Amino acid sequence: MATIRVPDEVPSAAQDSETLNQAFRGWGTDEKAIIRVLGKRNESQRKRIRETYREIYGKDLIDVLTSELSGDFMKAVVLWTYVPAERDARLANNVLNGKKKSIEKLKIIVEISCTTSPNHLIAVRKAYCSLFDLSLEEHIASSVPFPLAKVLVTLATSFRYDKDMADTEVATIEAGMLREAITAKQLDHDHVLYILGTRSIYQLRETFVAYKQSYGNTLDKDVDGCPGDADLKSLLQMVILCIEFPEKHFAKVVRDSIEGFGTDEDSLTRGIVTRAEIDLMKARGEYFNMYNTSMDNAIIGDVSGDYKDFLLTLLGSNI
């Protein structure tokens, strides 16, 4: 369930474009006006605003936002203004072009592959080719070490059935195949990748239930206890969590970004911006259940200024 609050009566895209252009004029930028407009518009409305702004003023709204704003506030607003497919393609590209491709960084590709719809994943792959002149899977294969690349390419090229249906007999059989791979200490076995990369989310959740019923432990726990590549185990555990409980995964993304020494603003931004129109309401609920405090209060206590106000607006607060 989404958290953004779109007003009952929304100005036209031309009116919103004019409001934004006024916010950019003069000596200073009216950040509050930008938050009021872009922070309270849905995907189709933001897309139309960007198109209309270019038609009226001859400039790409993204370029203007980048030049007029700064810091984490700018990054969050720009990320939000992109259509979701372009946003995710750019997030993935930033990771794959980075020098360090840690599991923490690669989780972005897992999120795109395992917590969005099949049609969205196709749209991301198309956007990636258009923007960067190579495919997402090519870039993964050429820049991520084996066997992590093998897993990520499998996930990124999947097209899952998206209806709420599951076959319990298949679930039991494939739970057994996963168990065999774990027992054989072959977490990158073709059977594992075939199951995780082709089955629907609903079928996989049924398989995870069958695994626990048959073998006593959760699949996540047995993967963790399997000897072998630590990064591969971490990646597979992330895949399992994203498939089984995406809202818990994103609650953890937000928590991890603000815990400890310093704030990981990029992760915090991603956790809020990419889910605000999908399931952030559920992630907020899980955050409270897991950490006994509200996501809103955690953000208020950790960041400040226009960046804080923008994130809270996406969470549905009235700023």
Phi and psi restraints in degrees (value plus and minus 20) as a CYANA .aco file:
   2 ALA   PHI     -92.4   -52.4
   2 ALA   PSI     139.6   179.6
   3 THR   PHI    -133.0   -93.0
   3 THR   PSI     -39.4     0.6
   4 ILE   PHI     -86.3   -46.3
   4 ILE   PSI     127.8   167.8
   5 ARG   PHI    -135.0   -95.0
   5 ARG   PSI      88.0   128.0
   6 VAL   PHI    -110.7   -70.7
   6 VAL   PSI     109.3   149.3
   7 PRO   PHI     -78.1   -38.1
   7 PRO   PSI     133.8   173.8
   8 ASP   PHI     -82.1   -42.1
   8 ASP   PSI     -58.6   -18.6
   9 GLU   PHI    -135.1   -95.1
   9 GLU   PSI      95.9   135.9
  10 VAL   PHI    -129.6   -89.6
  10 VAL   PSI     111.5   151.5
  11 PRO   PHI     -78.7   -38.7
  11 PRO   PSI     142.8   182.8
  12 SER   PHI     -87.3   -47.3
  12 SER   PSI     143.3   183.3
  13 ALA   PHI     -81.4   -41.4
  13 ALA   PSI     -52.8   -12.8
  14 ALA   PHI     -87.7   -47.7
  14 ALA   PSI     -60.5   -20.5
  15 GLN   PHI     -86.6   -46.6
  15 GLN   PSI     -62.9   -22.9
  16 ASP   PHI     -83.5   -43.5
  16 ASP   PSI     -58.5   -18.5
  17 SER   PHI     -83.3   -43.3
  17 SER   PSI     -60.6   -20.6
  18 GLU   PHI     -84.7   -44.7
  18 GLU   PSI     -62.6   -22.6
  19 THR   PHI     -79.5   -39.5
  19 THR   PSI     -63.9   -23.9
  20 LEU   PHI     -84.7   -44.7
  20 LEU   PSI     -62.8   -22.8
  21 ASN   PHI     -84.2   -44.2
  21 ASN   PSI     -57.2   -17.2
  22 GLN   PHI     -84.5   -44.5
  22 GLN   PSI     -55.2   -15.2
  23 ALA   PHI     -85.7   -45.7
  23 ALA   PSI     -45.5    -5.5
  24 PHE   PHI    -108.3   -68.3
  24 PHE   PSI     -33.3     6.7
  25 ARG   PHI    -104.4   -64.4
  25 ARG   PSI     140.4   180.4
  26 GLY   PHI      66.1   106.1
  26 GLY   PSI    -187.2  -147.2
  27 TRP   PHI     -92.8   -52.8
  27 TRP   PSI     -54.9   -14.9
  28 GLY   PHI    -143.3  -103.3
  28 GLY   PSI     148.1   188.1
  29 THR   PHI    -121.4   -81.4
  29 THR   PSI     117.7   157.7
  30 ASP   PHI    -107.7   -67.7
  30 ASP   PSI      65.6   105.6
  31 GLU   PHI     -83.0   -43.0
  31 GLU   PSI     -54.4   -14.4
  32 LYS   PHI     -83.0   -43.0
  32 LYS   PSI     -58.8   -18.8
  33 ALA   PHI     -85.1   -45.1
  33 ALA   PSI     -59.2   -19.2
  34 ILE   PHI     -83.1   -43.1
  34 ILE   PSI     -62.1   -22.1
  35 ILE   PHI     -84.1   -44.1
  35 ILE   PSI     -63.4   -23.4
  36 ARG   PHI     -82.6   -42.6
  36 ARG   PSI     -55.7   -15.7
  37 VAL   PHI    -102.5   -62.5
  37 VAL   PSI     -86.5   -46.5
  38 LEU   PHI     -89.6   -49.6
  38 LEU   PSI     -52.3   -12.3
  39 GLY   PHI     -93.5   -53.5
  39 GLY   PSI     -29.1    10.9
  40 LYS   PHI    -145.5  -105.5
  40 LYS   PSI      12.5    52.5
  41 ARG   PHI    -147.8  -107.8
  41 ARG   PSI     121.9   161.9
  42 ASN   PHI    -102.7   -62.7
  42 ASN   PSI     160.0   200.0
  43 GLU   PHI     -75.5   -35.5
  43 GLU   PSI     -70.7   -30.7
  44 SER   PHI     -85.7   -45.7
  44 SER   PSI     -56.2   -16.2
  45 GLN   PHI     -87.9   -47.9
  45 GLN   PSI     -61.7   -21.7
  46 ARG   PHI     -85.2   -45.2
  46 ARG   PSI     -59.2   -19.2
  47 LYS   PHI     -81.6   -41.6
  47 LYS   PSI     -63.2   -23.2
  48 ARG   PHI     -87.6   -47.6
  48 ARG   PSI     -57.9   -17.9
  49 ILE   PHI     -81.3   -41.3
  49 ILE   PSI     -64.7   -24.7
  50 ARG   PHI     -83.1   -43.1
  50 ARG   PSI     -61.6   -21.6
  51 GLU   PHI     -84.5   -44.5
  51 GLU   PSI     -64.4   -24.4
  52 THR   PHI     -88.4   -48.4
  52 THR   PSI     -59.3   -19.3
  53 TYR   PHI     -78.6   -38.6
  53 TYR   PSI     -62.3   -22.3
  54 ARG   PHI     -85.7   -45.7
  54 ARG   PSI     -61.0   -21.0
  55 GLU   PHI     -82.4   -42.4
  55 GLU   PSI     -61.2   -21.2
  56 ILE   PHI    -101.2   -61.2
  56 ILE   PSI     -65.0   -25.0
  57 TYR   PHI    -128.6   -88.6
  57 TYR   PSI     -25.6    14.4
  58 GLY   PHI      50.2    90.2
  58 GLY   PSI       0.0    40.0
  59 LYS   PHI    -151.6  -111.6
  59 LYS   PSI     130.9   170.9
  60 ASP   PHI     -98.4   -58.4
  60 ASP   PSI     105.1   145.1
  61 LEU   PHI     -76.7   -36.7
  61 LEU   PSI     -55.1   -15.1
  62 ILE   PHI     -80.3   -40.3
  62 ILE   PSI     -63.7   -23.7
  63 ASP   PHI     -84.3   -44.3
  63 ASP   PSI     -59.1   -19.1
  64 VAL   PHI     -88.4   -48.4
  64 VAL   PSI     -64.0   -24.0
  65 LEU   PHI     -80.7   -40.7
  65 LEU   PSI     -60.4   -20.4
  66 THR   PHI     -84.0   -44.0
  66 THR   PSI     -56.0   -16.0
  67 SER   PHI    -102.9   -62.9
  67 SER   PSI     -49.8    -9.8
  68 GLU   PHI    -109.0   -69.0
  68 GLU   PSI     -48.3    -8.3
  69 LEU   PHI    -126.2   -86.2
  69 LEU   PSI     155.8   195.8
  70 SER   PHI    -171.5  -131.5
  70 SER   PSI     144.8   184.8
  71 GLY   PHI      44.5    84.5
  71 GLY   PSI    -172.8  -132.8
  72 ASP   PHI     -88.1   -48.1
  72 ASP   PSI     -49.6    -9.6
  73 PHE   PHI     -82.5   -42.5
  73 PHE   PSI     -66.6   -26.6
  74 MET   PHI     -80.3   -40.3
  74 MET   PSI     -66.4   -26.4
  75 LYS   PHI     -80.4   -40.4
  75 LYS   PSI     -61.5   -21.5
  76 ALA   PHI     -87.8   -47.8
  76 ALA   PSI     -64.2   -24.2
  77 VAL   PHI     -85.9   -45.9
  77 VAL   PSI     -62.7   -22.7
  78 VAL   PHI     -84.1   -44.1
  78 VAL   PSI     -65.3   -25.3
  79 LEU   PHI     -79.7   -39.7
  79 LEU   PSI     -61.3   -21.3
  80 TRP   PHI     -87.2   -47.2
  80 TRP   PSI     -52.9   -12.9
  81 THR   PHI     -95.4   -55.4
  81 THR   PSI     -48.4    -8.4
  82 TYR   PHI     -80.8   -40.8
  82 TYR   PSI     128.8   168.8
  83 VAL   PHI     -86.4   -46.4
  83 VAL   PSI     129.2   169.2
  84 PRO   PHI     -73.9   -33.9
  84 PRO   PSI     -58.7   -18.7
  85 ALA   PHI     -85.7   -45.7
  85 ALA   PSI     -63.6   -23.6
  86 GLU   PHI     -86.2   -46.2
  86 GLU   PSI     -60.5   -20.5
  87 ARG   PHI     -76.6   -36.6
  87 ARG   PSI     -70.4   -30.4
  88 ASP   PHI     -88.4   -48.4
  88 ASP   PSI     -55.9   -15.9
  89 ALA   PHI     -81.9   -41.9
  89 ALA   PSI     -61.6   -21.6
  90 ARG   PHI     -90.1   -50.1
  90 ARG   PSI     -58.0   -18.0
  91 LEU   PHI     -81.4   -41.4
  91 LEU   PSI     -64.9   -24.9
  92 ALA   PHI     -84.6   -44.6
  92 ALA   PSI     -61.7   -21.7
  93 ASN   PHI     -83.4   -43.4
  93 ASN   PSI     -60.1   -20.1
  94 ASN   PHI     -79.7   -39.7
  94 ASN   PSI     -60.2   -20.2
  95 VAL   PHI     -87.0   -47.0
  95 VAL   PSI     -67.8   -27.8
  96 LEU   PHI     -90.5   -50.5
  96 LEU   PSI     -42.3    -2.3
  97 ASN   PHI    -108.3   -68.3
  97 ASN   PSI     -30.5     9.5
  98 GLY   PHI     -93.4   -53.4
  98 GLY   PSI     135.3   175.3
  99 LYS   PHI     -90.7   -50.7
  99 LYS   PSI     -60.8   -20.8
 100 LYS   PHI    -121.0   -81.0
 100 LYS   PSI      99.5   139.5
 101 LYS   PHI    -132.5   -92.5
 101 LYS   PSI      44.5    84.5
 102 SER   PHI     -91.3   -51.3
 102 SER   PSI     145.5   185.5
 103 ILE   PHI     -79.0   -39.0
 103 ILE   PSI     -56.7   -16.7
 104 GLU   PHI     -79.8   -39.8
 104 GLU   PSI     -58.4   -18.4
 105 LYS   PHI     -95.8   -55.8
 105 LYS   PSI     -61.5   -21.5
 106 LEU   PHI     -89.9   -49.9
 106 LEU   PSI     -32.2     7.8
 107 LYS   PHI     -80.5   -40.5
 107 LYS   PSI     -43.9    -3.9
 108 ILE   PHI     -79.4   -39.4
 108 ILE   PSI     -61.7   -21.7
 109 ILE   PHI     -89.4   -49.4
 109 ILE   PSI     -56.3   -16.3
 110 VAL   PHI     -83.5   -43.5
 110 VAL   PSI     -64.2   -24.2
 111 GLU   PHI     -79.8   -39.8
 111 GLU   PSI     -66.6   -26.6
 112 ILE   PHI     -83.2   -43.2
 112 ILE   PSI     -58.4   -18.4
 113 SER   PHI    -100.6   -60.6
 113 SER   PSI     -49.7    -9.7
 114 CYS   PHI    -136.7   -96.7
 114 CYS   PSI     -29.4    10.6
 115 THR   PHI    -141.4  -101.4
 115 THR   PSI      -9.3    30.7
 116 THR   PHI    -142.3  -102.3
 116 THR   PSI     153.2   193.2
 117 SER   PHI     -95.8   -55.8
 117 SER   PSI     138.0   178.0
 118 PRO   PHI     -78.0   -38.0
 118 PRO   PSI     -59.7   -19.7
 119 ASN   PHI     -87.5   -47.5
 119 ASN   PSI     -54.6   -14.6
 120 HIS   PHI     -86.1   -46.1
 120 HIS   PSI     -61.6   -21.6
 121 LEU   PHI     -81.8   -41.8
 121 LEU   PSI     -60.6   -20.6
 122 ILE   PHI     -81.2   -41.2
 122 ILE   PSI     -62.3   -22.3
 123 ALA   PHI     -83.5   -43.5
 123 ALA   PSI     -58.4   -18.4
 124 VAL   PHI     -83.4   -43.4
 124 VAL   PSI     -64.1   -24.1
 125 ARG   PHI     -84.3   -44.3
 125 ARG   PSI     -58.9   -18.9
 126 LYS   PHI     -85.5   -45.5
 126 LYS   PSI     -64.1   -24.1
 127 ALA   PHI     -82.4   -42.4
 127 ALA   PSI     -58.7   -18.7
 128 TYR   PHI     -81.3   -41.3
 128 TYR   PSI     -67.1   -27.1
 129 CYS   PHI     -81.1   -41.1
 129 CYS   PSI     -62.9   -22.9
 130 SER   PHI     -86.4   -46.4
 130 SER   PSI     -61.0   -21.0
 131 LEU   PHI     -99.0   -59.0
 131 LEU   PSI     -56.3   -16.3
 132 PHE   PHI    -142.0  -102.0
 132 PHE   PSI     -16.7    23.3
 133 ASP   PHI      39.7    79.7
 133 ASP   PSI       9.1    49.1
 134 LEU   PHI    -178.8  -138.8
 134 LEU   PSI     142.0   182.0
 135 SER   PHI    -103.2   -63.2
 135 SER   PSI     136.3   176.3
 136 LEU   PHI     -79.1   -39.1
 136 LEU   PSI     -64.0   -24.0
 137 GLU   PHI     -87.8   -47.8
 137 GLU   PSI     -56.1   -16.1
 138 GLU   PHI     -81.5   -41.5
 138 GLU   PSI     -63.4   -23.4
 139 HIS   PHI     -86.6   -46.6
 139 HIS   PSI     -59.6   -19.6
 140 ILE   PHI     -81.6   -41.6
 140 ILE   PSI     -69.7   -29.7
 141 ALA   PHI     -82.3   -42.3
 141 ALA   PSI     -52.2   -12.2
 142 SER   PHI    -110.2   -70.2
 142 SER   PSI     -32.1     7.9
 143 SER   PHI    -145.8  -105.8
 143 SER   PSI     -29.9    10.1
 144 VAL   PHI    -130.3   -90.3
 144 VAL   PSI     115.9   155.9
 145 PRO   PHI     -89.3   -49.3
 145 PRO   PSI     133.0   173.0
 146 PHE   PHI     -95.9   -55.9
 146 PHE   PSI     122.6   162.6
 147 PRO   PHI    -112.4   -72.4
 147 PRO   PSI     -15.4    24.6
 148 LEU   PHI     -81.7   -41.7
 148 LEU   PSI     -59.7   -19.7
 149 ALA   PHI     -80.8   -40.8
 149 ALA   PSI     -57.7   -17.7
 150 LYS   PHI     -80.2   -40.2
 150 LYS   PSI     -63.4   -23.4
 151 VAL   PHI     -88.2   -48.2
 151 VAL   PSI     -67.9   -27.9
 152 LEU   PHI     -87.2   -47.2
 152 LEU   PSI     -58.3   -18.3
 153 VAL   PHI     -84.2   -44.2
 153 VAL   PSI     -61.3   -21.3
 154 THR   PHI     -79.5   -39.5
 154 THR   PSI     -64.7   -24.7
 155 LEU   PHI     -89.2   -49.2
 155 LEU   PSI     -62.3   -22.3
 156 ALA   PHI     -90.9   -50.9
 156 ALA   PSI     -40.9    -0.9
 157 THR   PHI    -121.8   -81.8
 157 THR   PSI     -11.2    28.8
 158 SER   PHI     -96.5   -56.5
 158 SER   PSI     135.5   175.5
 159 PHE   PHI    -159.5  -119.5
 159 PHE   PSI      73.4   113.4
 160 ARG   PHI    -103.2   -63.2
 160 ARG   PSI     128.1   168.1
 161 TYR   PHI     -86.1   -46.1
 161 TYR   PSI     115.1   155.1
 162 ASP   PHI    -133.6   -93.6
 162 ASP   PSI      -4.4    35.6
 163 LYS   PHI    -111.1   -71.1
 163 LYS   PSI     133.2   173.2
 164 ASP   PHI     -99.6   -59.6
 164 ASP   PSI      55.5    95.5
 165 MET   PHI    -158.8  -118.8
 165 MET   PSI     125.7   165.7
 166 ALA   PHI    -170.9  -130.9
 166 ALA   PSI     125.5   165.5
 167 ASP   PHI    -126.2   -86.2
 167 ASP   PSI      93.2   133.2
 168 THR   PHI     -86.7   -46.7
 168 THR   PSI     -52.1   -12.1
 169 GLU   PHI     -87.4   -47.4
 169 GLU   PSI     -64.7   -24.7
 170 VAL   PHI     -81.9   -41.9
 170 VAL   PSI     -60.1   -20.1
 171 ALA   PHI     -79.3   -39.3
 171 ALA   PSI     -63.7   -23.7
 172 THR   PHI     -85.2   -45.2
 172 THR   PSI     -63.6   -23.6
 173 ILE   PHI     -82.8   -42.8
 173 ILE   PSI     -65.2   -25.2
 174 GLU   PHI     -96.7   -56.7
 174 GLU   PSI     -45.4    -5.4
 175 ALA   PHI     -81.3   -41.3
 175 ALA   PSI     -59.2   -19.2
 176 GLY   PHI     -85.2   -45.2
 176 GLY   PSI     -56.8   -16.8
 177 MET   PHI     -87.1   -47.1
 177 MET   PSI     -59.1   -19.1
 178 LEU   PHI     -85.3   -45.3
 178 LEU   PSI     -60.3   -20.3
 179 ARG   PHI     -82.8   -42.8
 179 ARG   PSI     -61.2   -21.2
 180 GLU   PHI     -82.0   -42.0
 180 GLU   PSI     -61.1   -21.1
 181 ALA   PHI     -85.5   -45.5
 181 ALA   PSI     -59.8   -19.8
 182 ILE   PHI     -86.9   -46.9
 182 ILE   PSI     -64.2   -24.2
 183 THR   PHI     -80.6   -40.6
 183 THR   PSI     -57.1   -17.1
 184 ALA   PHI    -103.2   -63.2
 184 ALA   PSI     -19.7    20.3
 185 LYS   PHI      38.8    78.8
 185 LYS   PSI      20.7    60.7
 186 GLN   PHI    -143.9  -103.9
 186 GLN   PSI      53.0    93.0
 187 LEU   PHI     -89.2   -49.2
 187 LEU   PSI     -39.1     0.9
 188 ASP   PHI    -121.1   -81.1
 188 ASP   PSI       1.9    41.9
 189 HIS   PHI     -79.7   -39.7
 189 HIS   PSI     127.8   167.8
 190 ASP   PHI     -77.1   -37.1
 190 ASP   PSI     -54.2   -14.2
 191 HIS   PHI     -83.0   -43.0
 191 HIS   PSI     -60.4   -20.4
 192 VAL   PHI     -83.2   -43.2
 192 VAL   PSI     -66.7   -26.7
 193 LEU   PHI     -89.5   -49.5
 193 LEU   PSI     -56.6   -16.6
 194 TYR   PHI     -81.3   -41.3
 194 TYR   PSI     -64.8   -24.8
 195 ILE   PHI     -88.9   -48.9
 195 ILE   PSI     -70.7   -30.7
 196 LEU   PHI     -90.7   -50.7
 196 LEU   PSI     -44.8    -4.8
 197 GLY   PHI    -118.7   -78.7
 197 GLY   PSI     -29.5    10.5
 198 THR   PHI    -142.1  -102.1
 198 THR   PSI     -49.5    -9.5
 199 ARG   PHI     -94.9   -54.9
 199 ARG   PSI     131.1   171.1
 200 SER   PHI     -86.5   -46.5
 200 SER   PSI     141.1   181.1
 201 ILE   PHI     -79.5   -39.5
 201 ILE   PSI     -60.7   -20.7
 202 TYR   PHI     -88.6   -48.6
 202 TYR   PSI     -57.4   -17.4
 203 GLN   PHI     -87.1   -47.1
 203 GLN   PSI     -61.4   -21.4
 204 LEU   PHI     -85.2   -45.2
 204 LEU   PSI     -59.6   -19.6
 205 ARG   PHI     -82.8   -42.8
 205 ARG   PSI     -56.9   -16.9
 206 GLU   PHI     -87.0   -47.0
 206 GLU   PSI     -57.5   -17.5
 207 THR   PHI     -85.3   -45.3
 207 THR   PSI     -59.6   -19.6
 208 PHE   PHI     -84.3   -44.3
 208 PHE   PSI     -58.3   -18.3
 209 VAL   PHI     -84.9   -44.9
 209 VAL   PSI     -64.9   -24.9
 210 ALA   PHI     -82.7   -42.7
 210 ALA   PSI     -56.3   -16.3
 211 TYR   PHI     -81.5   -41.5
 211 TYR   PSI     -68.2   -28.2
 212 LYS   PHI     -85.4   -45.4
 212 LYS   PSI     -59.6   -19.6
 213 GLN   PHI     -85.1   -45.1
 213 GLN   PSI     -56.0   -16.0
 214 SER   PHI    -103.0   -63.0
 214 SER   PSI     -53.7   -13.7
 215 TYR   PHI    -142.3  -102.3
 215 TYR   PSI     -19.0    21.0
 216 GLY   PHI      67.3   107.3
 216 GLY   PSI     -52.9   -12.9
 217 ASN   PHI    -126.1   -86.1
 217 ASN   PSI     139.9   179.9
 218 THR   PHI     -92.3   -52.3
 218 THR   PSI     136.6   176.6
 219 LEU   PHI     -80.5   -40.5
 219 LEU   PSI     -60.5   -20.5
 220 ASP   PHI     -76.6   -36.6
 220 ASP   PSI     -64.6   -24.6
 221 LYS   PHI     -87.1   -47.1
 221 LYS   PSI     -59.9   -19.9
 222 ASP   PHI     -92.0   -52.0
 222 ASP   PSI     -53.4   -13.4
 223 VAL   PHI     -83.2   -43.2
 223 VAL   PSI     -62.4   -22.4
 224 ASP   PHI     -82.4   -42.4
 224 ASP   PSI     -55.7   -15.7
 225 GLY   PHI    -105.9   -65.9
 225 GLY   PSI     -23.8    16.2
 226 CYS   PHI     -99.7   -59.7
 226 CYS   PSI     107.6   147.6
 227 PRO   PHI     -81.7   -41.7
 227 PRO   PSI     127.7   167.7
 228 GLY   PHI     120.6   160.6
 228 GLY   PSI    -181.5  -141.5
 229 ASP   PHI     -80.4   -40.4
 229 ASP   PSI      97.9   137.9
 230 ALA   PHI     -84.8   -44.8
 230 ALA   PSI     -59.5   -19.5
 231 ASP   PHI     -86.0   -46.0
 231 ASP   PSI     -60.3   -20.3
 232 LEU   PHI     -82.9   -42.9
 232 LEU   PSI     -62.7   -22.7
 233 LYS   PHI     -82.6   -42.6
 233 LYS   PSI     -64.2   -24.2
 234 SER   PHI     -82.2   -42.2
 234 SER   PSI     -60.8   -20.8
 235 LEU   PHI     -84.3   -44.3
 235 LEU   PSI     -65.4   -25.4
 236 LEU   PHI     -86.1   -46.1
 236 LEU   PSI     -57.4   -17.4
 237 GLN   PHI     -83.0   -43.0
 237 GLN   PSI     -57.6   -17.6
 238 MET   PHI     -85.6   -45.6
 238 MET   PSI     -61.6   -21.6
 239 VAL   PHI     -79.8   -39.8
 239 VAL   PSI     -66.6   -26.6
 240 ILE   PHI     -81.2   -41.2
 240 ILE   PSI     -65.2   -25.2
 241 LEU   PHI     -84.8   -44.8
 241 LEU   PSI     -63.4   -23.4
 242 CYS   PHI     -83.2   -43.2
 242 CYS   PSI     -55.1   -15.1
 243 ILE   PHI     -95.2   -55.2
 243 ILE   PSI     -64.5   -24.5
 244 GLU   PHI    -100.6   -60.6
 244 GLU   PSI     -66.0   -26.0
 245 PHE   PHI    -158.4  -118.4
 245 PHE   PSI      53.1    93.1
 246 PRO   PHI     -78.5   -38.5
 246 PRO   PSI     -54.6   -14.6
 247 GLU   PHI     -86.2   -46.2
 247 GLU   PSI     -54.2   -14.2
 248 LYS   PHI     -89.1   -49.1
 248 LYS   PSI     -58.3   -18.3
 249 HIS   PHI     -79.6   -39.6
 249 HIS   PSI     -68.0   -28.0
 250 PHE   PHI     -94.5   -54.5
 250 PHE   PSI     -48.0    -8.0
 251 ALA   PHI     -81.8   -41.8
 251 ALA   PSI     -59.8   -19.8
 252 LYS   PHI     -89.8   -49.8
 252 LYS   PSI     -56.9   -16.9
 253 VAL   PHI     -78.3   -38.3
 253 VAL   PSI     -66.0   -26.0
 254 VAL   PHI     -85.4   -45.4
 254 VAL   PSI     -66.1   -26.1
 255 ARG   PHI     -80.6   -40.6
 255 ARG   PSI     -67.6   -27.6
 256 ASP   PHI     -82.7   -42.7
 256 ASP   PSI     -50.6   -10.6
 257 SER   PHI     -92.0   -52.0
 257 SER   PSI     -43.3    -3.3
 258 ILE   PHI    -132.8   -92.8
 258 ILE   PSI     -23.8    16.2
 259 GLU   PHI    -107.5   -67.5
 259 GLU   PSI     134.8   174.8
 260 GLY   PHI      62.5   102.5
 260 GLY   PSI    -181.2  -141.2
 261 PHE   PHI    -101.6   -61.6
 261 PHE   PSI      93.7   133.7
 262 GLY   PHI      61.8   101.8
 262 GLY   PSI     148.4   188.4
 263 THR   PHI    -134.8   -94.8
 263 THR   PSI     114.6   154.6
 264 ASP   PHI    -109.7   -69.7
 264 ASP   PSI      66.2   106.2
 265 GLU   PHI     -83.5   -43.5
 265 GLU   PSI     -54.6   -14.6
 266 ASP   PHI     -83.4   -43.4
 266 ASP   PSI     -62.4   -22.4
 267 SER   PHI     -88.9   -48.9
 267 SER   PSI     -59.8   -19.8
 268 LEU   PHI     -81.8   -41.8
 268 LEU   PSI     -66.5   -26.5
 269 THR   PHI     -79.0   -39.0
 269 THR   PSI     -67.0   -27.0
 270 ARG   PHI     -81.4   -41.4
 270 ARG   PSI     -62.8   -22.8
 271 GLY   PHI     -82.1   -42.1
 271 GLY   PSI     -55.1   -15.1
 272 ILE   PHI    -105.1   -65.1
 272 ILE   PSI     -70.5   -30.5
 273 VAL   PHI     -84.4   -44.4
 273 VAL   PSI     -63.9   -23.9
 274 THR   PHI     -95.8   -55.8
 274 THR   PSI     -35.7     4.3
 275 ARG   PHI    -133.7   -93.7
 275 ARG   PSI     -24.1    15.9
 276 ALA   PHI     -81.3   -41.3
 276 ALA   PSI     -46.0    -6.0
 277 GLU   PHI    -125.5   -85.5
 277 GLU   PSI      -9.6    30.4
 278 ILE   PHI    -139.8   -99.8
 278 ILE   PSI     -93.5   -53.5
 279 ASP   PHI    -164.1  -124.1
 279 ASP   PSI       6.5    46.5
 280 LEU   PHI     -85.2   -45.2
 280 LEU   PSI     -47.7    -7.7
 281 MET   PHI     -82.4   -42.4
 281 MET   PSI     -62.0   -22.0
 282 LYS   PHI     -86.7   -46.7
 282 LYS   PSI     -60.2   -20.2
 283 ALA   PHI     -83.5   -43.5
 283 ALA   PSI     -56.7   -16.7
 284 ARG   PHI     -82.4   -42.4
 284 ARG   PSI     -62.4   -22.4
 285 GLY   PHI     -83.5   -43.5
 285 GLY   PSI     -62.8   -22.8
 286 GLU   PHI     -86.2   -46.2
 286 GLU   PSI     -55.8   -15.8
 287 TYR   PHI     -78.9   -38.9
 287 TYR   PSI     -65.9   -25.9
 288 PHE   PHI     -84.8   -44.8
 288 PHE   PSI     -62.2   -22.2
 289 ASN   PHI     -84.0   -44.0
 289 ASN   PSI     -57.3   -17.3
 290 MET   PHI    -101.9   -61.9
 290 MET   PSI     -54.1   -14.1
 291 TYR   PHI    -143.0  -103.0
 291 TYR   PSI     -19.1    20.9
 292 ASN   PHI      38.3    78.3
 292 ASN   PSI      13.8    53.8
 293 THR   PHI    -174.7  -134.7
 293 THR   PSI     138.8   178.8
 294 SER   PHI    -101.6   -61.6
 294 SER   PSI     129.1   169.1
 295 MET   PHI     -81.8   -41.8
 295 MET   PSI     -58.8   -18.8
 296 ASP   PHI     -80.1   -40.1
 296 ASP   PSI     -68.5   -28.5
 297 ASN   PHI     -85.7   -45.7
 297 ASN   PSI     -55.1   -15.1
 298 ALA   PHI     -83.3   -43.3
 298 ALA   PSI     -61.0   -21.0
 299 ILE   PHI     -88.8   -48.8
 299 ILE   PSI     -63.3   -23.3
 300 ILE   PHI     -78.5   -38.5
 300 ILE   PSI     -57.0   -17.0
 301 GLY   PHI    -100.0   -60.0
 301 GLY   PSI     -27.3    12.7
 302 ASP   PHI    -138.9   -98.9
 302 ASP   PSI     -49.8    -9.8
 303 VAL   PHI    -146.4  -106.4
 303 VAL   PSI     152.1   192.1
 304 SER   PHI    -166.9  -126.9
 304 SER   PSI     156.4   196.4
 305 GLY   PHI      48.5    88.5
 305 GLY   PSI    -172.9  -132.9
 306 ASP   PHI     -85.1   -45.1
 306 ASP   PSI     -52.0   -12.0
 307 TYR   PHI     -80.4   -40.4
 307 TYR   PSI     -68.1   -28.1
 308 LYS   PHI     -79.9   -39.9
 308 LYS   PSI     -67.3   -27.3
 309 ASP   PHI     -81.9   -41.9
 309 ASP   PSI     -57.2   -17.2
 310 PHE   PHI     -88.0   -48.0
 310 PHE   PSI     -65.5   -25.5
 311 LEU   PHI     -81.4   -41.4
 311 LEU   PSI     -62.7   -22.7
 312 LEU   PHI     -85.6   -45.6
 312 LEU   PSI     -54.6   -14.6
 313 THR   PHI     -83.1   -43.1
 313 THR   PSI     -62.0   -22.0
 314 LEU   PHI     -86.1   -46.1
 314 LEU   PSI     -46.9    -6.9
 315 LEU   PHI     -99.8   -59.8
 315 LEU   PSI     -23.3    16.7
 316 GLY   PHI      79.1   119.1
 316 GLY   PSI     -15.0    25.0
 317 SER   PHI     -98.3   -58.3
 317 SER   PSI     131.8   171.8
 318 ASN   PHI    -111.9   -71.9
 318 ASN   PSI      92.1   132.1
